[in-house]
Amino acid sequence: MSSQAIIDRVEALLSQMTIEEKAGQLTQYFYFGGLPDPEPGIEGGFYPSQLRHFVEEQMKSGGVGSVLFVRDAQELNNLQKLTVERHRLGIPLLVGYDVIHGFKTIFPVPLAVAASFEPAVAERGQSVAAKEARSIGIHWTFAPMVDIARDPRWGRIIESAGEDPYLGAAMAAGQVRGFQGSDLSSGDNVLAGPKHFAAYGASLGGRDYDEVNVSDSELHNVYLPPFEAAAKAGAENFMTAYMGVNGIPATANKYLITEVLRKEWGFKGFLVSDANAVINLITHNFAKDRPSASASALNAGLDMEMAMFDSAYSGIPDAVANGEVSIDVINDAVRRVLTAKAKLGLLDNPYVDVARSEQVLNDPAHRVAAREAAEKTFVLLKNEMKALPLDAAKLKSIAVIGPFANNKRDLLGPWCFAFDLQETVSVYEGIKNKVGDSVTVECAQGVAHERRIHASIFDNDPNNHVHDPADFNEEVEFAKAVNLAKNSDVVVMVLGEQQAQIGEQASRSTFVLPGRQLELLKAVAATGSKVILLVQGARPLDLNWASENIPAIMNIWYPGTSGGTAIANTLFGDVSPAGRLPFTWVRSVGQVPMIYSRHISHEPANSDNRYWNEPGSPLYIFGHGLSYTDFAYSDIKIDKTVLTKSDSLSVEVTVTNSGERDSDEVVQLYIHQRYGTAIRPIRELKGFQRVHIKAGESQKVAFSLTPNELRYWNAAAKGWVNDSSHFDLWVGGSSAAALHTEFEVK
Ligand code: BGC
């Protein structure tokens, strides 16, 4: 449809709508297709069947513009039919879903993908996810999550790209491109909805949903850049966050939504609130009642409300009648939602071909893509005496030990729902498939899965449960595991957190390995067998003991459907790991927050001695990650030493693979401004490239630093500035990059 045809279509519909129908178009309800009701007696459970009945009733009067959480093609076709046929205007539903890291084929979690330091990995993965989701009738994903996460107590760090705004911006744009492709009506793409606008990652104490207080400087320099990158990449939707930002709820924040997003960045799409965030304006002591809650959100620039049962937008007719919000504001919001439906081609055909969706979901190429993505994400934290890679020809027996050794659901991570466990490859299975019959591969769980003390909303989905059998005897299993370790040439231990222990509603106040996992690791190590530790997690779990005592440690995140295969390929050296940490790996919770791009302060020489009880340095730094070879950096060249404020700088460096194996390397560029009109961080990432270099070969890697990379938001000027200053520039394989040069901006 041409843009004029879209406008005509939208105006024609709008002119026929009553105020109640307009409020309906702006309302999105949870539907929870296929989710069973809880067993009687489960505390706090809700009843999805009641919700579905409620939503279907609302449809009759045009009271629903969008639904979320349906994962079946036939069910979606039925729902569309119901919507179109039950109401005189017949406007199809916009269907949203949390397609965070895959739909049926599960890719590594977003933090893992950020560790690849390769935005193309994010783009490819999300394009597969979009294709699968769209094939079943989902039009819109609540992703990418682009919140900067500097507090790993916050479970939602796993959905983010970690602590750095430059890396976060690149990953945000890559994901938007992947989801949306070039043509939304092609049937293979979905609308992207970057979230949670804005600064949700700064919640107090890392406690999910708590208040956020950030300075203007942090807001603009740290939290907003990934959102801006997502908007500039063409994202059609944004989701506002739950909490208040400096006292003003994000969902009714006119400054963020209208001034920054719409006016400064030129965003033309529509916004949705996070779940119940509009009605929560009342709960949060901000709005008096439903009409005033809806008016304050709409007047700030929000369009759609995401609601469960109770919608604040049912107050829209009263809010218009009593003058709290104008009909023009409502009309503009409805226009934006209808435009999205038109762009997707929904106004002509809201149905999908169920047989085609089966083919798309079962495309074996998707599992291959998931494996390739996973292989890019592993971070080799330690590899003493070349403990890795393993050589299967030299081994007779391998033990795979730990609660995640042969556990499929947890390997997929949180925020996935339509996965297929049959096709998911566990670590144990991946290793067994890899080494063939000549090596004995055995597996032992060793310890129980420690349970959360509070349930989360995700526990309503029975597919999310990993429970030990009632007769699981930890003493017996522990002894079995240690005995197996004793009698094996190599032990691959898979320890970490369950998927339900990280994500939304999964903040944590300690980073120790849950349950008796550390005790098991110590007992296994004491057998004297060679131990390789794989860490399944997405926060800096306590590896203080392991980092001293275990020769090889690799963080595997939650690697997805083909995770076990990718891990085996890496353990046995078909692939050299090259992922890098997208966050600072602290020694202990008490160090949080700790970031690499800090400001220098009083007595800089003592900055690592601030705690009297432990080093003030992290266990592993941002950007750290080893591979199976070594890289050397040389010949740094810049094309000028003095720049004007509008000049760009070309940087070139030679990277040499000086080891014996081909490998990827993540080349990182950092800068530091020596003086100016504000204090700037000691180092800031301003460029990175992942390159593949064969053993013994060298490659020239080039970067361009533009005025954009040198500017920053200045609290005194209350705006963006480019200072005159001298700058340091380093290039290397981590945030400790040593190859240095300098330049001046006049
Ligand atoms: C989360 C969002 C998510 C929404 C819908 C909320 O609780 O904060 O990230 O998109 O639920 O599932």
Residues whose N, C-alpha, C, O or C-beta is under 5 A from the ligand:
A	BS01	BGC	D98 F142 D274 A275
